[in-house]
Amino acid sequence: MLEKEEIKGYILADKFSWKPNIHFALFFTLKRLIVAKVGALFKDFVASAEYAKKAEELKEVSIESILKADKDNFEIPYTDITDIEIKKAGWKDKLVADFVTIGTLTIKIKDKKGQKFNITKLRIDPSAPSKVKPQKLEDCINVVRSVLSDKLSVKS
């Protein structure tokens, strides 16, 4: 029996486009980054806490099951990543940051176009019973640092 590849942590992030905005969980293992779709705004509109719940569910299944769960899911081996930059939302982004995002995560990949994600600020109803906690930028940085410290740069 194959040993399950351990997920060291994840970050909830959005990719905005003219199509429906896609919400992803970025799962970090010891060998690779798994980008898994957990929702799409305007397609299946749910509260952001629901995206976190979906990520928690996916975290319990095998990596191969995650990759097969949706056509938008993909992997990036760490050997292909040249740099990961996490940038805190600045004063220019204040309005957006207060509502939607706490920063950006940009992944530079060898010989390919990079990937840029907005790190989601979870909008959680404090009166609703939930185990989901708001995502903090420092926690996101620590997840990446735990597996890719040599490729991580953090900007304010």
DRENTI-488139 format. One record per atom (N, C-alpha, C, O): x, y, z; residue in three letters; residue number from 0; atom name. Coordinates in steps of 0.05 Angstrom, whole numbers. Example, Ala and Ser with C-alpha at 12.3 -4.5 7.8 and 13.67 -1.06 7.14 Angstrom:
2
> 264; -114; 156; ALA; 0; N
> 246; -90; 156; ALA; 0; CA
> 264; -66; 156; ALA; 0; C
> 285; -66; 169; ALA; 0; O
> 257; -45; 142; SER; 1; N
> 273; -21; 143; SER; 1; CA
> 258; 1; 157; SER; 1; C
> 268; 23; 161; SER; 1; O
END
This chain:
156
> 17; -24; 0; MET; 0; N
> 0; 0; 0; MET; 0; CA
> 18; 25; 0; MET; 0; C
> 37; 27; 15; MET; 0; O
> 11; 44; -17; LEU; 1; N
> 26; 69; -19; LEU; 1; CA
> 21; 86; 5; LEU; 1; C
> -2; 88; 15; LEU; 1; O
> 42; 100; 15; GLU; 2; N
> 39; 118; 37; GLU; 2; CA
> 27; 144; 27; GLU; 2; C
> 35; 154; 5; GLU; 2; O
> 8; 155; 42; LYS; 3; N
> -5; 180; 34; LYS; 3; CA
> 14; 203; 35; LYS; 3; C
> 28; 207; 56; LYS; 3; O
> 16; 219; 14; GLU; 4; N
> 33; 242; 14; GLU; 4; CA
> 21; 263; 33; GLU; 4; C
> -2; 271; 30; GLU; 4; O
> 37; 272; 52; GLU; 5; N
> 27; 290; 73; GLU; 5; CA
> 25; 319; 63; GLU; 5; C
> 44; 329; 51; GLU; 5; O
> 3; 331; 69; ILE; 6; N
> -1; 360; 64; ILE; 6; CA
> 8; 375; 88; ILE; 6; C
> -2; 371; 110; ILE; 6; O
> 28; 392; 84; LYS; 7; N
> 40; 408; 106; LYS; 7; CA
> 23; 432; 114; LYS; 7; C
> 25; 442; 136; LYS; 7; O
> 7; 441; 96; GLY; 8; N
> -11; 464; 100; GLY; 8; CA
> -23; 473; 74; GLY; 8; C
> -16; 464; 53; GLY; 8; O
> -41; 492; 77; TYR; 9; N
> -53; 503; 52; TYR; 9; CA
> -60; 533; 56; TYR; 9; C
> -62; 543; 78; TYR; 9; O
> -63; 546; 33; ILE; 10; N
> -71; 574; 32; ILE; 10; CA
> -95; 576; 14; ILE; 10; C
> -95; 564; -8; ILE; 10; O
> -116; 590; 22; LEU; 11; N
> -139; 595; 5; LEU; 11; CA
> -133; 620; -12; LEU; 11; C
> -124; 641; -1; LEU; 11; O
> -138; 618; -37; ALA; 12; N
> -131; 640; -56; ALA; 12; CA
> -151; 641; -79; ALA; 12; C
> -165; 622; -85; ALA; 12; O
> -152; 665; -91; ASP; 13; N
> -170; 669; -114; ASP; 13; CA
> -153; 676; -138; ASP; 13; C
> -131; 687; -136; ASP; 13; O
> -164; 670; -162; LYS; 14; N
> -153; 679; -187; LYS; 14; CA
> -176; 694; -200; LYS; 14; C
> -196; 682; -207; LYS; 14; O
> -172; 720; -204; PHE; 15; N
> -193; 736; -216; PHE; 15; CA
> -189; 738; -246; PHE; 15; C
> -166; 740; -256; PHE; 15; O
> -210; 736; -261; SER; 16; N
> -210; 737; -290; SER; 16; CA
> -237; 747; -300; SER; 16; C
> -255; 752; -284; SER; 16; O
> -239; 750; -326; TRP; 17; N
> -265; 759; -337; TRP; 17; CA
> -285; 736; -336; TRP; 17; C
> -309; 741; -336; TRP; 17; O
> -275; 712; -334; LYS; 18; N
> -293; 689; -330; LYS; 18; CA
> -300; 689; -300; LYS; 18; C
> -292; 707; -285; LYS; 18; O
> -315; 669; -291; PRO; 19; N
> -320; 668; -262; PRO; 19; CA
> -294; 667; -246; PRO; 19; C
> -275; 653; -254; PRO; 19; O
> -292; 682; -224; ASN; 20; N
> -269; 681; -207; ASN; 20; CA
> -267; 654; -195; ASN; 20; C
> -287; 643; -184; ASN; 20; O
> -244; 642; -196; ILE; 21; N
> -240; 615; -186; ILE; 21; CA
> -226; 616; -159; ILE; 21; C
> -206; 630; -156; ILE; 21; O
> -236; 601; -140; HIS; 22; N
> -225; 599; -113; HIS; 22; CA
> -210; 573; -111; HIS; 22; C
> -220; 552; -118; HIS; 22; O
> -185; 575; -101; PHE; 23; N
> -167; 552; -99; PHE; 23; CA
> -157; 548; -71; PHE; 23; C
> -156; 566; -55; PHE; 23; O
> -151; 523; -65; ALA; 24; N
> -135; 516; -42; ALA; 24; CA
> -107; 509; -53; ALA; 24; C
> -105; 491; -70; ALA; 24; O
> -87; 522; -43; LEU; 25; N
> -59; 515; -51; LEU; 25; CA
> -48; 497; -29; LEU; 25; C
> -41; 506; -8; LEU; 25; O
> -46; 471; -36; PHE; 26; N
> -37; 451; -17; PHE; 26; CA
> -7; 447; -20; PHE; 26; C
> 3; 442; -42; PHE; 26; O
> 8; 450; 2; PHE; 27; N
> 37; 447; 1; PHE; 27; CA
> 45; 420; 14; PHE; 27; C
> 38; 415; 37; PHE; 27; O
> 59; 403; -1; THR; 28; N
> 69; 378; 9; THR; 28; CA
> 100; 381; 10; THR; 28; C
> 110; 403; 7; THR; 28; O
> 114; 360; 16; LEU; 29; N
> 143; 362; 17; LEU; 29; CA
> 156; 363; -11; LEU; 29; C
> 178; 373; -14; LEU; 29; O
> 141; 355; -32; LYS; 30; N
> 152; 353; -59; LYS; 30; CA
> 139; 372; -80; LYS; 30; C
> 152; 379; -100; LYS; 30; O
> 114; 379; -75; ARG; 31; N
> 100; 394; -96; ARG; 31; CA
> 77; 411; -84; ARG; 31; C
> 69; 408; -62; ARG; 31; O
> 69; 429; -101; LEU; 32; N
> 46; 446; -95; LEU; 32; CA
> 22; 436; -111; LEU; 32; C
> 24; 431; -135; LEU; 32; O
> 0; 431; -97; ILE; 33; N
> -24; 422; -111; ILE; 33; CA
> -44; 446; -110; ILE; 33; C
> -51; 456; -89; ILE; 33; O
> -53; 454; -134; VAL; 34; N
> -72; 475; -137; VAL; 34; CA
> -99; 463; -142; VAL; 34; C
> -104; 450; -163; VAL; 34; O
> -118; 466; -123; ALA; 35; N
> -144; 452; -124; ALA; 35; CA
> -167; 472; -123; ALA; 35; C
> -168; 489; -105; ALA; 35; O
> -184; 470; -143; LYS; 36; N
> -208; 487; -143; LYS; 36; CA
> -227; 480; -120; LYS; 36; C
> -233; 457; -116; LYS; 36; O
> -235; 501; -105; VAL; 37; N
> -255; 496; -84; VAL; 37; CA
> -280; 512; -88; VAL; 37; C
> -299; 511; -71; VAL; 37; O
> -282; 527; -110; GLY; 38; N
> -307; 542; -116; GLY; 38; CA
> -302; 563; -138; GLY; 38; C
> -279; 569; -145; GLY; 38; O
> -324; 573; -148; ALA; 39; N
> -323; 594; -169; ALA; 39; CA
> -345; 614; -164; ALA; 39; C
> -369; 606; -164; ALA; 39; O
> -338; 639; -160; LEU; 40; N
> -358; 659; -156; LEU; 40; CA
> -375; 662; -181; LEU; 40; C
> -365; 660; -203; LEU; 40; O
> -401; 666; -178; PHE; 41; N
> -421; 669; -199; PHE; 41; CA
> -429; 642; -211; PHE; 41; C
> -450; 640; -224; PHE; 41; O
> -413; 622; -206; LYS; 42; N
> -420; 595; -216; LYS; 42; CA
> -433; 580; -193; LYS; 42; C
> -455; 569; -196; LYS; 42; O
> -419; 578; -171; ASP; 43; N
> -431; 565; -148; ASP; 43; CA
> -424; 583; -124; ASP; 43; C
> -406; 577; -108; ASP; 43; O
> -440; 604; -121; PHE; 44; N
> -435; 625; -101; PHE; 44; CA
> -441; 614; -73; PHE; 44; C
> -464; 607; -67; PHE; 44; O
> -420; 614; -57; VAL; 45; N
> -423; 606; -29; VAL; 45; CA
> -405; 625; -12; VAL; 45; C
> -387; 638; -23; VAL; 45; O
> -409; 625; 13; ALA; 46; N
> -392; 642; 31; ALA; 46; CA
> -364; 631; 31; ALA; 46; C
> -360; 607; 27; ALA; 46; O
> -344; 648; 36; SER; 47; N
> -317; 639; 35; SER; 47; CA
> -310; 618; 56; SER; 47; C
> -292; 602; 52; SER; 47; O
> -325; 617; 78; ALA; 48; N
> -321; 595; 97; ALA; 48; CA
> -327; 568; 85; ALA; 48; C
> -315; 548; 92; ALA; 48; O
> -345; 567; 65; GLU; 49; N
> -350; 542; 51; GLU; 49; CA
> -326; 533; 35; GLU; 49; C
> -321; 509; 32; GLU; 49; O
> -310; 552; 24; TYR; 50; N
> -286; 545; 9; TYR; 50; CA
> -266; 532; 29; TYR; 50; C
> -253; 512; 22; TYR; 50; O
> -264; 542; 53; ALA; 51; N
> -246; 531; 73; ALA; 51; CA
> -256; 503; 81; ALA; 51; C
> -239; 485; 85; ALA; 51; O
> -282; 499; 83; LYS; 52; N
> -292; 473; 90; LYS; 52; CA
> -286; 453; 68; LYS; 52; C
> -278; 430; 74; LYS; 52; O
> -288; 461; 43; LYS; 53; N
> -282; 444; 20; LYS; 53; CA
> -252; 437; 20; LYS; 53; C
> -245; 414; 15; LYS; 53; O
> -235; 456; 27; ALA; 54; N
> -206; 451; 28; ALA; 54; CA
> -200; 431; 50; ALA; 54; C
> -184; 413; 47; ALA; 54; O
> -213; 434; 73; GLU; 55; N
> -210; 415; 95; GLU; 55; CA
> -218; 386; 86; GLU; 55; C
> -205; 367; 94; GLU; 55; O
> -239; 384; 71; GLU; 56; N
> -248; 358; 61; GLU; 56; CA
> -228; 346; 42; GLU; 56; C
> -221; 322; 44; GLU; 56; O
> -217; 363; 24; LEU; 57; N
> -198; 353; 4; LEU; 57; CA
> -172; 345; 18; LEU; 57; C
> -158; 326; 9; LEU; 57; O
> -165; 358; 39; LYS; 58; N
> -140; 352; 54; LYS; 58; CA
> -140; 323; 64; LYS; 58; C
> -118; 312; 69; LYS; 58; O
> -163; 312; 68; GLU; 59; N
> -165; 284; 79; GLU; 59; CA
> -163; 262; 58; GLU; 59; C
> -161; 239; 65; GLU; 59; O
> -163; 269; 32; VAL; 60; N
> -162; 249; 11; VAL; 60; CA
> -134; 249; -1; VAL; 60; C
> -117; 266; 6; VAL; 60; O
> -128; 230; -18; SER; 61; N
> -102; 228; -30; SER; 61; CA
> -97; 251; -50; SER; 61; C
> -116; 263; -60; SER; 61; O
> -71; 257; -54; ILE; 62; N
> -64; 278; -73; ILE; 62; CA
> -74; 271; -101; ILE; 62; C
> -85; 288; -115; ILE; 62; O
> -72; 246; -109; GLU; 63; N
> -82; 238; -135; GLU; 63; CA
> -112; 242; -137; GLU; 63; C
> -122; 250; -159; GLU; 63; O
> -127; 237; -116; SER; 64; N
> -156; 242; -116; SER; 64; CA
> -162; 272; -119; SER; 64; C
> -181; 279; -133; SER; 64; O
> -146; 288; -106; ILE; 65; N
> -149; 317; -108; ILE; 65; CA
> -145; 326; -137; ILE; 65; C
> -161; 341; -148; ILE; 65; O
> -124; 316; -149; LEU; 66; N
> -117; 324; -177; LEU; 66; CA
> -139; 315; -197; LEU; 66; C
> -144; 329; -216; LEU; 66; O
> -151; 292; -192; LYS; 67; N
> -172; 282; -209; LYS; 67; CA
> -200; 294; -204; LYS; 67; C
> -218; 290; -220; LYS; 67; O
> -203; 308; -182; ALA; 68; N
> -229; 317; -173; ALA; 68; CA
> -241; 339; -191; ALA; 68; C
> -265; 343; -193; ALA; 68; O
> -223; 354; -205; ASP; 69; N
> -233; 376; -222; ASP; 69; CA
> -213; 381; -244; ASP; 69; C
> -189; 379; -240; ASP; 69; O
> -223; 388; -268; LYS; 70; N
> -205; 393; -291; LYS; 70; CA
> -187; 417; -286; LYS; 70; C
> -166; 419; -299; LYS; 70; O
> -194; 436; -268; ASP; 71; N
> -178; 459; -263; ASP; 71; CA
> -156; 454; -242; ASP; 71; C
> -139; 471; -237; ASP; 71; O
> -155; 430; -230; ASN; 72; N
> -134; 423; -210; ASN; 72; CA
> -108; 416; -225; ASN; 72; C
> -109; 403; -245; ASN; 72; O
> -86; 424; -213; PHE; 73; N
> -60; 417; -225; PHE; 73; CA
> -38; 417; -203; PHE; 73; C
> -43; 427; -181; PHE; 73; O
> -15; 407; -211; GLU; 74; N
> 7; 406; -192; GLU; 74; CA
> 31; 421; -204; GLU; 74; C
> 34; 424; -228; GLU; 74; O
> 48; 432; -186; ILE; 75; N
> 73; 444; -193; ILE; 75; CA
> 95; 432; -176; ILE; 75; C
> 96; 437; -152; ILE; 75; O
> 112; 415; -188; PRO; 76; N
> 135; 404; -172; PRO; 76; CA
> 153; 427; -163; PRO; 76; C
> 157; 446; -177; PRO; 76; O
> 163; 425; -138; TYR; 77; N
> 180; 446; -127; TYR; 77; CA
> 205; 450; -144; TYR; 77; C
> 216; 472; -144; TYR; 77; O
> 214; 429; -158; THR; 78; N
> 238; 432; -175; THR; 78; CA
> 232; 451; -198; THR; 78; C
> 251; 462; -209; THR; 78; O
> 207; 456; -205; ASP; 79; N
> 200; 475; -227; ASP; 79; CA
> 197; 503; -217; ASP; 79; C
> 196; 522; -233; ASP; 79; O
> 195; 507; -191; ILE; 80; N
> 190; 534; -179; ILE; 80; CA
> 217; 547; -175; ILE; 80; C
> 235; 537; -162; ILE; 80; O
> 220; 571; -187; THR; 81; N
> 245; 586; -183; THR; 81; CA
> 242; 607; -160; THR; 81; C
> 262; 614; -148; THR; 81; O
> 218; 616; -155; ASP; 82; N
> 214; 637; -135; ASP; 82; CA
> 184; 638; -127; ASP; 82; C
> 167; 635; -144; ASP; 82; O
> 179; 643; -101; ILE; 83; N
> 152; 649; -92; ILE; 83; CA
> 153; 675; -77; ILE; 83; C
> 169; 678; -58; ILE; 83; O
> 137; 694; -85; GLU; 84; N
> 136; 720; -72; GLU; 84; CA
> 108; 723; -59; GLU; 84; C
> 88; 719; -71; GLU; 84; O
> 109; 730; -33; ILE; 85; N
> 84; 737; -19; ILE; 85; CA
> 86; 767; -13; ILE; 85; C
> 105; 776; -1; ILE; 85; O
> 65; 781; -21; LYS; 86; N
> 65; 810; -17; LYS; 86; CA
> 40; 818; -2; LYS; 86; C
> 18; 811; -10; LYS; 86; O
> 44; 833; 20; LYS; 87; N
> 21; 843; 35; LYS; 87; CA
> 6; 864; 19; LYS; 87; C
> 19; 880; 5; LYS; 87; O
> -20; 864; 21; ALA; 88; N
> -36; 884; 7; ALA; 88; CA
> -28; 911; 18; ALA; 88; C
> -27; 915; 42; ALA; 88; O
> -22; 930; 0; GLY; 89; N
> -12; 957; 8; GLY; 89; CA
> -35; 977; 11; GLY; 89; C
> -58; 970; 8; GLY; 89; O
> -27; 1001; 17; TRP; 90; N
> -47; 1022; 21; TRP; 90; CA
> -64; 1027; -4; TRP; 90; C
> -87; 1035; -2; TRP; 90; O
> -53; 1023; -28; LYS; 91; N
> -68; 1027; -52; LYS; 91; CA
> -90; 1006; -54; LYS; 91; C
> -111; 1011; -67; LYS; 91; O
> -86; 983; -42; ASP; 92; N
> -105; 962; -43; ASP; 92; CA
> -123; 962; -18; ASP; 92; C
> -138; 942; -13; ASP; 92; O
> -123; 983; -2; LYS; 93; N
> -136; 984; 24; LYS; 93; CA
> -166; 976; 21; LYS; 93; C
> -175; 959; 37; LYS; 93; O
> -180; 987; 3; LEU; 94; N
> -209; 981; 0; LEU; 94; CA
> -213; 952; -7; LEU; 94; C
> -229; 938; 6; LEU; 94; O
> -198; 942; -26; VAL; 95; N
> -200; 914; -34; VAL; 95; CA
> -190; 896; -12; VAL; 95; C
> -202; 876; -6; VAL; 95; O
> -168; 904; 1; ALA; 96; N
> -157; 887; 22; ALA; 96; CA
> -176; 884; 45; ALA; 96; C
> -179; 862; 57; ALA; 96; O
> -190; 905; 52; ASP; 97; N
> -209; 903; 75; ASP; 97; CA
> -232; 884; 68; ASP; 97; C
> -244; 872; 86; ASP; 97; O
> -238; 881; 43; PHE; 98; N
> -262; 866; 35; PHE; 98; CA
> -255; 837; 26; PHE; 98; C
> -269; 818; 33; PHE; 98; O
> -234; 835; 10; VAL; 99; N
> -230; 810; -4; VAL; 99; CA
> -203; 796; 1; VAL; 99; C
> -202; 772; 6; VAL; 99; O
> -181; 811; 1; THR; 100; N
> -154; 798; 1; THR; 100; CA
> -136; 810; 22; THR; 100; C
> -139; 833; 31; THR; 100; O
> -117; 793; 31; ILE; 101; N
> -97; 803; 50; ILE; 101; CA
> -69; 805; 38; ILE; 101; C
> -50; 814; 50; ILE; 101; O
> -67; 796; 13; GLY; 102; N
> -41; 797; -1; GLY; 102; CA
> -42; 781; -27; GLY; 102; C
> -63; 771; -35; GLY; 102; O
> -19; 780; -40; THR; 103; N
> -16; 764; -64; THR; 103; CA
> 6; 744; -61; THR; 103; C
> 25; 748; -46; THR; 103; O
> 4; 722; -76; LEU; 104; N
> 24; 701; -77; LEU; 104; CA
> 31; 697; -106; LEU; 104; C
> 13; 689; -121; LEU; 104; O
> 55; 702; -114; THR; 105; N
> 64; 698; -142; THR; 105; CA
> 84; 676; -143; THR; 105; C
> 104; 676; -128; THR; 105; O
> 79; 657; -160; ILE; 106; N
> 97; 633; -163; ILE; 106; CA
> 110; 636; -191; ILE; 106; C
> 97; 637; -211; ILE; 106; O
> 137; 637; -191; LYS; 107; N
> 151; 638; -216; LYS; 107; CA
> 161; 609; -222; LYS; 107; C
> 172; 596; -205; LYS; 107; O
> 155; 601; -247; ILE; 108; N
> 160; 573; -255; ILE; 108; CA
> 180; 573; -278; ILE; 108; C
> 177; 589; -297; ILE; 108; O
> 199; 554; -277; LYS; 109; N
> 219; 552; -299; LYS; 109; CA
> 206; 549; -326; LYS; 109; C
> 187; 533; -329; LYS; 109; O
> 215; 564; -345; ASP; 110; N
> 206; 562; -373; ASP; 110; CA
> 176; 564; -378; ASP; 110; C
> 166; 555; -399; ASP; 110; O
> 161; 575; -359; LYS; 111; N
> 132; 577; -362; LYS; 111; CA
> 123; 604; -351; LYS; 111; C
> 137; 618; -336; LYS; 111; O
> 99; 611; -358; LYS; 112; N
> 86; 635; -347; LYS; 112; CA
> 81; 630; -317; LYS; 112; C
> 72; 608; -310; LYS; 112; O
> 86; 649; -301; GLY; 113; N
> 82; 646; -272; GLY; 113; CA
> 52; 646; -265; GLY; 113; C
> 35; 650; -283; GLY; 113; O
> 46; 641; -240; GLN; 114; N
> 19; 640; -230; GLN; 114; CA
> 16; 661; -208; GLN; 114; C
> 33; 662; -190; GLN; 114; O
> -4; 677; -209; LYS; 115; N
> -9; 697; -189; LYS; 115; CA
> -36; 692; -176; LYS; 115; C
> -56; 689; -190; LYS; 115; O
> -37; 692; -150; PHE; 116; N
> -61; 687; -135; PHE; 116; CA
> -65; 710; -114; PHE; 116; C
> -46; 721; -104; PHE; 116; O
> -90; 716; -109; ASN; 117; N
> -96; 734; -87; ASN; 117; CA
> -103; 717; -62; ASN; 117; C
> -120; 700; -64; ASN; 117; O
> -89; 723; -40; ILE; 118; N
> -93; 707; -16; ILE; 118; CA
> -119; 717; -4; ILE; 118; C
> -122; 741; 3; ILE; 118; O
> -138; 699; 0; THR; 119; N
> -165; 706; 8; THR; 119; CA
> -167; 714; 37; THR; 119; C
> -156; 702; 55; THR; 119; O
> -182; 736; 41; LYS; 120; N
> -190; 743; 69; LYS; 120; CA
> -216; 729; 73; LYS; 120; C
> -236; 736; 60; LYS; 120; O
> -217; 710; 91; LEU; 121; N
> -242; 695; 96; LEU; 121; CA
> -263; 713; 109; LEU; 121; C
> -258; 725; 130; LEU; 121; O
> -286; 714; 96; ARG; 122; N
> -308; 730; 107; ARG; 122; CA
> -326; 710; 122; ARG; 122; C
> -342; 696; 110; ARG; 122; O
> -323; 710; 148; ILE; 123; N
> -337; 690; 165; ILE; 123; CA
> -356; 705; 183; ILE; 123; C
> -349; 724; 197; ILE; 123; O
> -381; 696; 183; ASP; 124; N
> -401; 707; 201; ASP; 124; CA
> -394; 698; 230; ASP; 124; C
> -395; 674; 236; ASP; 124; O
> -387; 717; 247; PRO; 125; N
> -379; 710; 274; PRO; 125; CA
> -401; 696; 291; PRO; 125; C
> -395; 683; 310; PRO; 125; O
> -426; 700; 283; SER; 126; N
> -448; 688; 297; SER; 126; CA
> -453; 659; 289; SER; 126; C
> -468; 644; 302; SER; 126; O
> -442; 651; 266; ALA; 127; N
> -446; 624; 256; ALA; 127; CA
> -427; 604; 269; ALA; 127; C
> -403; 610; 272; ALA; 127; O
> -437; 581; 277; PRO; 128; N
> -418; 561; 289; PRO; 128; CA
> -400; 550; 268; PRO; 128; C
> -409; 538; 248; PRO; 128; O
> -374; 553; 271; SER; 129; N
> -355; 544; 251; SER; 129; CA
> -328; 539; 263; SER; 129; C
> -320; 554; 282; SER; 129; O
> -314; 519; 254; LYS; 130; N
> -287; 514; 262; LYS; 130; CA
> -267; 529; 245; LYS; 130; C
> -243; 530; 250; LYS; 130; O
> -277; 542; 224; VAL; 131; N
> -260; 557; 205; VAL; 131; CA
> -252; 583; 218; VAL; 131; C
> -268; 598; 228; VAL; 131; O
> -226; 588; 217; LYS; 132; N
> -215; 613; 227; LYS; 132; CA
> -206; 631; 204; LYS; 132; C
> -198; 621; 183; LYS; 132; O
> -207; 657; 208; PRO; 133; N
> -197; 675; 187; PRO; 133; CA
> -168; 669; 181; PRO; 133; C
> -152; 663; 199; PRO; 133; O
> -160; 671; 155; GLN; 134; N
> -133; 667; 147; GLN; 134; CA
> -116; 691; 153; GLN; 134; C
> -125; 714; 148; GLN; 134; O
> -92; 687; 164; LYS; 135; N
> -74; 709; 170; LYS; 135; CA
> -50; 707; 152; LYS; 135; C
> -40; 685; 146; LYS; 135; O
> -40; 730; 143; LEU; 136; N
> -18; 730; 124; LEU; 136; CA
> 7; 717; 136; LEU; 136; C
> 20; 702; 122; LEU; 136; O
> 13; 721; 161; GLU; 137; N
> 36; 709; 174; GLU; 137; CA
> 34; 678; 173; GLU; 137; C
> 54; 665; 170; GLU; 137; O
> 10; 668; 177; ASP; 138; N
> 6; 639; 176; ASP; 138; CA
> 11; 628; 148; ASP; 138; C
> 23; 607; 144; ASP; 138; O
> 3; 644; 128; CYS; 139; N
> 7; 636; 100; CYS; 139; CA
> 37; 636; 94; CYS; 139; C
> 47; 617; 81; CYS; 139; O
> 51; 656; 103; ILE; 140; N
> 80; 657; 99; ILE; 140; CA
> 94; 633; 112; ILE; 140; C
> 112; 621; 101; ILE; 140; O
> 85; 626; 136; ASN; 141; N
> 97; 603; 150; ASN; 141; CA
> 92; 577; 136; ASN; 141; C
> 109; 559; 137; ASN; 141; O
> 69; 574; 123; VAL; 142; N
> 64; 549; 108; VAL; 142; CA
> 84; 547; 86; VAL; 142; C
> 96; 525; 82; VAL; 142; O
> 88; 568; 70; VAL; 143; N
> 107; 567; 48; VAL; 143; CA
> 135; 564; 59; VAL; 143; C
> 151; 548; 48; VAL; 143; O
> 142; 578; 80; ARG; 144; N
> 169; 577; 92; ARG; 144; CA
> 176; 548; 101; ARG; 144; C
> 199; 540; 100; ARG; 144; O
> 155; 533; 110; SER; 145; N
> 160; 506; 120; SER; 145; CA
> 170; 487; 98; SER; 145; C
> 182; 466; 105; SER; 145; O
> 164; 493; 73; VAL; 146; N
> 172; 474; 51; VAL; 146; CA
> 190; 487; 30; VAL; 146; C
> 204; 473; 15; VAL; 146; O
> 189; 514; 27; LEU; 147; N
> 204; 527; 6; LEU; 147; CA
> 218; 552; 16; LEU; 147; C
> 218; 573; 3; LEU; 147; O
> 230; 551; 39; SER; 148; N
> 243; 575; 51; SER; 148; CA
> 264; 587; 33; SER; 148; C
> 268; 611; 33; SER; 148; O
> 279; 570; 18; ASP; 149; N
> 300; 580; 1; ASP; 149; CA
> 290; 594; -24; ASP; 149; C
> 305; 608; -37; ASP; 149; O
> 264; 592; -30; LYS; 150; N
> 253; 605; -54; LYS; 150; CA
> 233; 626; -47; LYS; 150; C
> 221; 639; -65; LYS; 150; O
> 229; 631; -21; LEU; 151; N
> 208; 650; -12; LEU; 151; CA
> 220; 678; -8; LEU; 151; C
> 241; 682; 4; LEU; 151; O
> 205; 698; -19; SER; 152; N
> 211; 726; -12; SER; 152; CA
> 185; 739; -4; SER; 152; C
> 164; 734; -15; SER; 152; O
> 187; 756; 17; VAL; 153; N
> 163; 769; 28; VAL; 153; CA
> 167; 799; 25; VAL; 153; C
> 188; 810; 32; VAL; 153; O
> 147; 812; 14; LYS; 154; N
> 148; 841; 10; LYS; 154; CA
> 125; 854; 25; LYS; 154; C
> 103; 843; 28; LYS; 154; O
> 130; 878; 34; SER; 155; N
> 109; 893; 49; SER; 155; CA
> 94; 911; 30; SER; 155; C
> 76; 925; 38; SER; 155; O
END
